[in-house]
Amino acid sequence: MSSDVTEPKWSLRLPADCSIAAIRSVYDLIREAFGRQDRLEIDCSSVDKADVTSIQLLLSAAKTGDAQGRPVVLTSFSQSLRNTLRRAGFASEAMIDQHFPQKKDGI
């Protein structure tokens, strides 16, 4: 967890396995973190196993956050997660950026 007085947020690092076999525990992690602060940053750098269920969960979290005025920002997409995004139909970086709010270069 990181705390910054000017920007309250909760930082969550996804586990290596975000496949359908582990998605319930990933959902529980996101749900718990979502309830803690106004802003949630999800670090995706450790994801080694991902499938369409992880994409659906991340999309749902981003849309839920948007609807509630509570930003959900994804950081550091692993290559495995990027490959899964492309296989799921997100053909370009622009398309990924459109659906998954990302923090890039410290911004």
Secondary structure, DSSP 4 states (H G I P E B T S, - for coil): ----TTS-EEEEEPPSEESTTTHHHHHHHHHHHHTT-SEEEEE-TT--EE-HHHHHHHHHHHHHHHHTT--EEEE---HHHHHHHHHTT--SHHHHHHHS-EE-TT-
